[in-house]
Each structure stands twice: as structure tokens, then as C-alpha cells.
Amino acid sequence: MKKLADAYFTLLKILIALCLLGMCVLVFGNVVLRYVFNSGITASEELSRLLFVWLSFLGAIVVMRERGHLGVDMLVRLLPDGGRRVCLVVSHLLMLYVTWLLLQGSWLQTQINLHVASPAVGYSMGLFYGVGLVFGVSAAGLLLHALWQVVTGRLKGDELVMVQESEEHVELVDPAHASPAFAAEAGAQQHPPRTRAGNGH
């Protein structure tokens, strides 16, 4: 099961990379064609918008699995494991409800726009809303799996905090193992040169 999940998320990462590559080619190529050859790619705007939407939702799925979403964990980290467990269950139930709303709305919009063609390219607008179905099913699976781990007691301690406090990670460097240039710069910052007041000598 884990191998299947790993293969699925590897596929998502490949699709994200392809979406980003397609956006770069379409947008950059359209700019070059407009300013150099006085022409353009008619489908550039529609396709790049579709790729951006898919990239955003697929990226959100991958980040959810890696627990990379930002959040406020200041209060949760002060709680014991029991309090963290309750907060985790409540938050995941709320997220499951929101995911259900998104999944239901995406399904309705996909059905409504399935036979509606985009103005420039002509692809089905159901593709535009279909990514909500992919995100909804994937997110629901991740949330249910996390709830199962909580209920069975497999998550403990810091594992019950599923958000990051900041996207910046500060790395502390030991001066004893630092490079000479870094150590000299750090020493200069800690002990700035003193200027002697007097008659200018």
C-alpha cells in the first residue's frame, strides 16, 4: 500500500513539473513571439491558466502529505499529548467537511461544464473543474489516514502537530566548525573595532 501511495505522489510531482514546464514555454514563448516576430500563440493564455490551476491543486496535495502547510502551532505545542490529539481530531474533521464541500461543488461544476468548450482552444471546461475532484479524493484519503493513525495511537508527541510554524529554517552554525571567513565575520560583528577619541593620533 505504501509503495502504491509513493508511486501516486511521484506521479503527481512529475505532473507538477510538466505543468510548470508547459507554463514557462507557453508564456515565455508567447512574449518572444510578440516582441520579436509580431505574432503569438493563440492558446497560450488558456492553456497556461489551466496548467496553473492544476499545478496549484496538485502541489497542495503533495504539500499536505509532507505536512508542509503553514499554521499557528504556538498553542498546540503547549498542550499535552491528549490535548494535541483532541485538537488534531477536531481540525481534521473540519477539514474533511470542507473537503466534502469542495468535492461536491467540483463534481457539479464538472458535470455542468463537461460539454462546454473553451473559447480559444476548445478543450472541455470540465478539465478546469476536474482538478477539484482529484484534490478532494486525495485530500480526503490523507485526512482519513491521519485520523486512523491518531485513533490507533500511532502518532505521539510532535507528530501530533501537523503544521510548520514558519517557512524559514534557521541553521545554527558552530563557530568551531565554521569556515575561517565565516568565523572572522562573526567575530567582527561581535567585537566591532573601537575608535579612539583624542587629538587624531
N, C-alpha and C positions, 0 to 999 in steps of 0.2 A: 504493500500500500504506500509506504514511504517512497519507494522508487518511482511509483506512478505519479505521486504528487511532485516529486523533484523533476520528473520529466515534463510535467504540465507547466511548472513555473519556469523551467528552462525554455520551453516553447514561448511562454509569454515574454520573456526577456528578449528572445530573438525577434518576435513581432514588434516589440518596442523599438529595438534598434533599426528594424526595417522601416517603421513609421518615421522615425527621426531622420533616417537617410532620405526617404522619399520627400519629406518636407523640405530638407535642405536643397535637394536637387530641383524641386519644383519652384521654390521661392527664389533661390539664387539664380537658377537658370532663367526664370522669368524676368528678373531685374537686368541681367546681362542682355537678354534679347531685346528688351525695351529700349535701353540706353545705347546699345551698340548697333543693333540691326533694325531698330524701329519696328519690332514685331513683338510677339508674346505667345505664351502658352494659354490657350483659352480655358483649359481645365485646371489651371494652376490654383486658383482661389478655392474652388470647390473641393478638389482633392486634398489640398493641404489642410483645409478646415476639417475634413473627415478624418485625415490621419492624426491631426492634433487631438481630436476628441477621443479617438481610440487609444492614442498614446497616453493621455491623461488617465483614463479609466483603467487601462491595463497596468500602468505604473502604480496606481493606487492599490491594486490587488497585490502586487509584489511587495510594496512597502508595508502593507497590512500583515503579510506573512512574516516579514522581517522585523516587525514591531518598530518601524521607523517613524511613525507619525508623531508629531509633536503634541505635547499635552502638559497639563499642570499636575505634577505629582508631589507637590510640597506637602499637602495634607495627607495623602495616601501613605507616603513613606513614614509618617509619624505613627501610623496605626499598627497594631499587632497583626499577625497573620489572619486572625479571624475577621478583623475589620477590613483588611485588604481583600479577603475572599468575598465578603458581602458586597463591597464596592465594585469588585470585578464582575460579579454575577449581575448586579443591577445595571451596570454600564453596558454589558454585553446583551442583556435582554432589551434595553433601549435601542441599541444599535441593530439588533435583529428586527425590531419593529420598523425602524427607519429603512432598513434594507428591504423589508417586505413591501413597504410603500413604494420604494424606488423600483423594485422588481415588477410590481403590479402596474405602475404607470408606464414603465418601459414596454411591457407586454402590450398594453392597449395602444400606445403610440406606434409600436412596430406594426401591429395589425392594421391600424388606420393608414399608415404611410407606406405599406408594403408595395402597393401598386402606383405610388406617386413617384414620378421621375424627377430627378434634379434638373434644373434649367439648362445648365451648360453641358454636362457630361451625359446625363440620362440614367445614372445608376439609381437603384431603388432607394428612396429615403428611409426605408426600413433598416438599411445598414447604419444609418446615422443614429437611430434609437436602439438598434440591436445590441450595441455595446453595453447598454444598461442591463440587459439580460445576462450577459457574460459576467459583468461585475456583480450583479445581485446574487447569482448562483455561487460564484466563487467566494464572495464575502460571507454569505450565509454558511457555507461549508467551513470556512476558517473560524467563524464565531462559534458555531456549534462544536467544533473540535476543541476550542479553548474552554468552552463551558464543560465539556466532558472531562477534560483534564482537571478542572477545578473541582468538579463533583467527586471524582475518583481520588482526589488528594495528590495528584502528581505534580502540581505546582506549589511551590513553597517559597517563602522569603521574597527576595527581589523579583522572582519570576512572576509574582502576582501583580507587579507594576508593569503594565504593557505599553508604556509611552516613554518618550525621551523628553527630558527637561529642556534640552537645548540642542540645536543642530551643530553647535560649535563644541569641539572636543579639545580641551587644553591638555597638552602633553607636558609634564614636568620633567625637566632635564637635570640630571645630577651634575653639578659643576665638575666633579672629579672625573666624569666620563665624557665631558663635553670637549669639543674641538678647541684648540688654542685661541682661534679667532673669537669663538663664542664666549670663552672664559674671559678674554681680555675685554670684550664689550660689556659683559655683565659686571666685571669689576669696575669699569669706568662709570657705569650707571650707579653702582652702589657707593663709590667713593669718587665723586667729581673733583676735579682739580681745584685747589684753593688759590685765590688771587690775593696777593699781598698788598695791603693798603699802606701807602707811605709816600716817599718822595720820588717814586717812579723807578727806583733801582731794583 
